[in-house]
């Protein structure tokens, strides 16, 4: 499946696809507001601000599949991200990343980059880096600090 054709819904309910981001380097992250990795929002925002003009888009997908760490609705999530971390990168509707109800985007991402343990997303703040042509470049574990992706992002940005 072409990543750019996958239907999405923004955190404010607008329908879109990844075609809106065609030609950009994408960092897709399943996020949560009550996770030990939640402070990564600040580092993700810093990466985004540093490289948005050169073609990076960080895309946040709230997920409540791991320990109910994202219990709020989209309005509460948007408020939390804005007030606590000044998130300005695009955020999307709550998303299921594993199982029979997994969103097609995450089915595609995990098939292309199964991770060293293979298969499903293991926890919140798993990161998928996608090149400008829509190819999954690499998957990063939740504990990988966003700053450690800097070199790969710069390489993909050219």
MARMI-556477 format. One record per residue (C-alpha): x, y, z; residue in three letters. Coordinates in steps of 0.5 Angstrom, whole numbers. Example, Ala and Ser with C-alpha at 12.3 -4.5 7.8 and 13.67 -1.06 7.14 Angstrom:
2
DOTI,X,Y,Z,type
DOTI,25,-9,16,ALA $
DOTI,27,-2,14,SER $
END
This chain:
158
DOTI,X,Y,Z,type
DOTI,0,0,0,UNK $
DOTI,2,7,-2,UNK $
DOTI,3,11,5,UNK $
DOTI,1,17,1,UNK $
DOTI,-6,14,0,UNK $
DOTI,-8,12,7,UNK $
DOTI,-14,16,10,UNK $
DOTI,-12,20,17,UNK $
DOTI,-16,24,21,UNK $
DOTI,-13,30,25,UNK $
DOTI,-14,31,32,UNK $
DOTI,-19,37,30,UNK $
DOTI,-23,32,26,UNK $
DOTI,-21,34,19,UNK $
DOTI,-20,28,14,UNK $
DOTI,-13,28,10,UNK $
DOTI,-8,23,8,UNK $
DOTI,0,23,8,UNK $
DOTI,0,26,1,UNK $
DOTI,-1,33,5,UNK $
DOTI,6,31,7,UNK $
DOTI,9,28,0,UNK $
DOTI,16,30,-1,UNK $
DOTI,18,31,6,UNK $
DOTI,22,27,11,UNK $
DOTI,17,24,16,UNK $
DOTI,18,22,23,UNK $
DOTI,11,18,25,UNK $
DOTI,11,17,33,UNK $
DOTI,5,14,37,UNK $
DOTI,5,18,43,UNK $
DOTI,1,19,50,UNK $
DOTI,1,24,55,UNK $
DOTI,1,19,61,UNK $
DOTI,8,15,59,UNK $
DOTI,15,15,62,UNK $
DOTI,17,17,55,UNK $
DOTI,12,23,55,UNK $
DOTI,18,28,56,UNK $
DOTI,20,26,49,UNK $
DOTI,15,31,47,UNK $
DOTI,20,37,48,UNK $
DOTI,25,34,44,UNK $
DOTI,20,32,38,UNK $
DOTI,18,39,38,UNK $
DOTI,25,42,38,UNK $
DOTI,27,37,32,UNK $
DOTI,21,39,29,UNK $
DOTI,22,47,30,UNK $
DOTI,30,46,28,UNK $
DOTI,28,42,21,UNK $
DOTI,21,44,19,UNK $
DOTI,24,49,14,UNK $
DOTI,28,44,11,UNK $
DOTI,23,39,10,UNK $
DOTI,22,35,16,UNK $
DOTI,15,34,19,UNK $
DOTI,14,30,26,UNK $
DOTI,7,27,26,UNK $
DOTI,4,25,33,UNK $
DOTI,-1,19,33,UNK $
DOTI,-4,19,40,UNK $
DOTI,-5,12,43,UNK $
DOTI,-8,9,49,UNK $
DOTI,-6,1,47,UNK $
DOTI,-1,1,52,UNK $
DOTI,-3,1,60,UNK $
DOTI,-8,6,58,UNK $
DOTI,-3,12,58,UNK $
DOTI,-8,16,53,UNK $
DOTI,-14,16,56,UNK $
DOTI,-17,23,54,UNK $
DOTI,-21,25,48,UNK $
DOTI,-18,29,42,UNK $
DOTI,-19,36,45,UNK $
DOTI,-16,34,52,UNK $
DOTI,-10,31,48,UNK $
DOTI,-9,37,44,UNK $
DOTI,-10,42,50,UNK $
DOTI,-5,38,54,UNK $
DOTI,0,38,48,UNK $
DOTI,0,45,47,UNK $
DOTI,0,47,55,UNK $
DOTI,5,43,57,UNK $
DOTI,10,42,51,UNK $
DOTI,8,48,46,UNK $
DOTI,7,42,41,UNK $
DOTI,6,46,34,UNK $
DOTI,8,39,30,UNK $
DOTI,1,36,27,UNK $
DOTI,-3,31,31,UNK $
DOTI,-8,26,29,UNK $
DOTI,-14,23,32,UNK $
DOTI,-13,17,37,UNK $
DOTI,-10,11,34,UNK $
DOTI,-10,4,35,UNK $
DOTI,-3,1,33,UNK $
DOTI,-3,-6,34,UNK $
DOTI,-8,-12,33,UNK $
DOTI,-14,-13,28,UNK $
DOTI,-16,-6,29,UNK $
DOTI,-9,-3,28,UNK $
DOTI,-10,3,23,UNK $
DOTI,-7,2,16,UNK $
DOTI,-1,7,17,UNK $
DOTI,1,3,23,UNK $
DOTI,0,-4,19,UNK $
DOTI,4,-1,13,UNK $
DOTI,10,2,18,UNK $
DOTI,11,-5,22,UNK $
DOTI,11,-9,16,UNK $
DOTI,16,-4,13,UNK $
DOTI,20,-4,19,UNK $
DOTI,19,-10,24,UNK $
DOTI,24,-8,29,UNK $
DOTI,29,-12,32,UNK $
DOTI,24,-16,36,UNK $
DOTI,20,-16,30,UNK $
DOTI,12,-14,29,UNK $
DOTI,8,-10,33,UNK $
DOTI,9,-3,36,UNK $
DOTI,12,-5,43,UNK $
DOTI,10,1,47,UNK $
DOTI,9,9,46,UNK $
DOTI,14,13,43,UNK $
DOTI,16,8,38,UNK $
DOTI,19,12,32,UNK $
DOTI,18,11,24,UNK $
DOTI,23,15,20,UNK $
DOTI,21,16,13,UNK $
DOTI,24,19,7,UNK $
DOTI,22,24,2,UNK $
DOTI,20,19,-3,UNK $
DOTI,15,15,2,UNK $
DOTI,20,9,4,UNK $
DOTI,21,7,11,UNK $
DOTI,28,9,13,UNK $
DOTI,28,6,20,UNK $
DOTI,24,4,26,UNK $
DOTI,27,7,33,UNK $
DOTI,25,4,40,UNK $
DOTI,21,8,45,UNK $
DOTI,27,9,49,UNK $
DOTI,31,12,43,UNK $
DOTI,32,20,45,UNK $
DOTI,29,24,39,UNK $
DOTI,36,28,39,UNK $
DOTI,39,21,37,UNK $
DOTI,35,21,30,UNK $
DOTI,39,28,29,UNK $
DOTI,44,25,24,UNK $
DOTI,39,21,20,UNK $
DOTI,34,26,19,UNK $
DOTI,40,31,17,UNK $
DOTI,42,26,12,UNK $
DOTI,35,25,9,UNK $
DOTI,34,32,9,UNK $
DOTI,40,33,4,UNK $
END
